[in-house]
């Protein structure tokens, strides 16, 4: 099959137009990523970091409270541990 010079020129113009459109779309995607997606990801990561930090602080505080209570009343802690162990043993069976 042979194509005329006119057809070849039109095909070249279409190819150039398609390439320009692809370059334009690529720039729009990059701008969107830089302007919206990346800051949103950074903000979400900061929030997650704060949640982890707060959770660690709460856990540490609760562990300290439990430790203080066990140290202040060791016999009650031992009896409570035995009862909980017994109940868990019965439930697991």
Secondary structure as a PSIPRED ss2 file (coil, helix, strand):
# PSIPRED VFORMAT (PSIPRED V4.0)

   1 X C   1.000  0.000  0.000
   2 X C   1.000  0.000  0.000
   3 X C   1.000  0.000  0.000
   4 X C   1.000  0.000  0.000
   5 X H   0.000  1.000  0.000
   6 X H   0.000  1.000  0.000
   7 X H   0.000  1.000  0.000
   8 X H   0.000  1.000  0.000
   9 X H   0.000  1.000  0.000
  10 X H   0.000  1.000  0.000
  11 X H   0.000  1.000  0.000
  12 X H   0.000  1.000  0.000
  13 X H   0.000  1.000  0.000
  14 X H   0.000  1.000  0.000
  15 X H   0.000  1.000  0.000
  16 X H   0.000  1.000  0.000
  17 X H   0.000  1.000  0.000
  18 X H   0.000  1.000  0.000
  19 X H   0.000  1.000  0.000
  20 X H   0.000  1.000  0.000
  21 X H   0.000  1.000  0.000
  22 X H   0.000  1.000  0.000
  23 X H   0.000  1.000  0.000
  24 X H   0.000  1.000  0.000
  25 X H   0.000  1.000  0.000
  26 X H   0.000  1.000  0.000
  27 X H   0.000  1.000  0.000
  28 X H   0.000  1.000  0.000
  29 X H   0.000  1.000  0.000
  30 X H   0.000  1.000  0.000
  31 X H   0.000  1.000  0.000
  32 X H   0.000  1.000  0.000
  33 X H   0.000  1.000  0.000
  34 X H   0.000  1.000  0.000
  35 X H   0.000  1.000  0.000
  36 X H   0.000  1.000  0.000
  37 X H   0.000  1.000  0.000
  38 X H   0.000  1.000  0.000
  39 X H   0.000  1.000  0.000
  40 X H   0.000  1.000  0.000
  41 X H   0.000  1.000  0.000
  42 X H   0.000  1.000  0.000
  43 X H   0.000  1.000  0.000
  44 X H   0.000  1.000  0.000
  45 X H   0.000  1.000  0.000
  46 X H   0.000  1.000  0.000
  47 X H   0.000  1.000  0.000
  48 X H   0.000  1.000  0.000
  49 X H   0.000  1.000  0.000
  50 X H   0.000  1.000  0.000
  51 X H   0.000  1.000  0.000
  52 X H   0.000  1.000  0.000
  53 X H   0.000  1.000  0.000
  54 X H   0.000  1.000  0.000
  55 X H   0.000  1.000  0.000
  56 X H   0.000  1.000  0.000
  57 X H   0.000  1.000  0.000
  58 X H   0.000  1.000  0.000
  59 X H   0.000  1.000  0.000
  60 X H   0.000  1.000  0.000
  61 X H   0.000  1.000  0.000
  62 X H   0.000  1.000  0.000
  63 X H   0.000  1.000  0.000
  64 X H   0.000  1.000  0.000
  65 X H   0.000  1.000  0.000
  66 X H   0.000  1.000  0.000
  67 X H   0.000  1.000  0.000
  68 X H   0.000  1.000  0.000
  69 X H   0.000  1.000  0.000
  70 X H   0.000  1.000  0.000
  71 X H   0.000  1.000  0.000
  72 X H   0.000  1.000  0.000
  73 X C   1.000  0.000  0.000
  74 X H   0.000  1.000  0.000
  75 X H   0.000  1.000  0.000
  76 X H   0.000  1.000  0.000
  77 X H   0.000  1.000  0.000
  78 X H   0.000  1.000  0.000
  79 X H   0.000  1.000  0.000
  80 X H   0.000  1.000  0.000
  81 X H   0.000  1.000  0.000
  82 X H   0.000  1.000  0.000
  83 X H   0.000  1.000  0.000
  84 X H   0.000  1.000  0.000
  85 X H   0.000  1.000  0.000
  86 X H   0.000  1.000  0.000
  87 X H   0.000  1.000  0.000
  88 X H   0.000  1.000  0.000
  89 X H   0.000  1.000  0.000
  90 X H   0.000  1.000  0.000
  91 X H   0.000  1.000  0.000
  92 X H   0.000  1.000  0.000
  93 X C   1.000  0.000  0.000
